């Protein structure tokens, strides 16, 4: 299970830049980012190297941030790699709320990050199916606080 | 009527009025006794300033019949306020009241230049709202052909306007603009129709809106004024000079008072409008504070009428808004927000015009603890907030969720309302 930073942002010019600058200035490094937007506001989901510290820094700067438990799966970086994961979830009636992918620069794996209503069940399901779950230690340093 | 003769009539009626309410309405008796005001001591119109005021909360406390000054068997009709601020206020009319009201609306229409030869389309709502039936009976009293369309179904309104040869349109000013737009969409040019005058009231409007309506509909646009607590429409009306509303002073005493000191101000100075009903039987009001801001125009009117004029109402002493004819208090929004988990009770109301209609957008802060990660949860929240606010206000609105703490906090009176309706109208 991985902790993802979620930030609620007004859909206005400069707001996302401000968020990124705040994280950067605190020496926090983003590994993946996805923006979900509506007409009025957006929710930014970020995998960052120190999620708890990132949340604290953003809140101090007046942003609204929270941590959400998501699942990260490492799949071989090849055609159809992701389809296997999603099929496994679907077969067990697990609906994906949202998802995004990034490719590990060091290896040949793609990391598929997704959010489901029941993350524990999803983790077990995928583990049983033989998928490699990326834990927090693999993706970032768990914070001391 | 010469001024001296009018004032003599007013004094006679006023004396009878204060005695009547003192005898028949316990709330007035209590209020006057507590203030040490003896109705028998009223000997001149100047003595009016010793009489305690009546406010909306008084009427509300008397819900439903507490302020009626005659037995219920003498009441033939009731109307009520919209009740958007909580308790509605009920107003009752005797047969004589309906009779005088009809006369006053006939006078209103005559002020606008209408006669028995006219065809009047009444588009104000029929029902508990005073507008529809008020105009209806007055139009019939004038002897005009009266079409009781009531509100809504704008295409049909346009069709009737065209087919029936309507010459006088009675509706809210914003609805007049919607009718004009709808006519244009239907390929009908109102300038080619016999329509010549509109009597528009129930919401505040500007000179630029008047120009817009007159251009779009090809009518002379006349401002009319009234409120249910005092009677409904027919309290004051513009004449064809279109400069200020003649107050029908034989039936209503008008005062302008300083909202802070509550002392009357001289003619010409701005303040809160206060009415006393001189002839109403069912539910007379004495020194009723309307919260409307206006002033008396001291100069005589070019039309020759001697009734003094009040300027169009420019604002309110409280925070009430009038949106599409409905009274709205921003504090109602706060009450709704307090009851919804996930949002903070901080909000801002942005009023604009969408076409001719008022458009309301309420900015609401998402609560700092709301699980906002899922868009669909946010959308559910947005929908719930919009639904509950619309239900409480009886006005449809859009809700925009904004970041916590993003709405400007104020040390003093919060800037809850941004009214941009005047721009572009």
Interface residues (C-beta under 8 A of the other chain):
Chain A: X6 X8 X9 X10 X36 X38 X40 X41 X43 X45 X62 X63 X64 X66 X68 X97 X98 X115
Chain B: X366 X368 X371 X372 X373 X374 X375 X376 X378 X379 X400 X401 X402 X403 X404 X405 X406
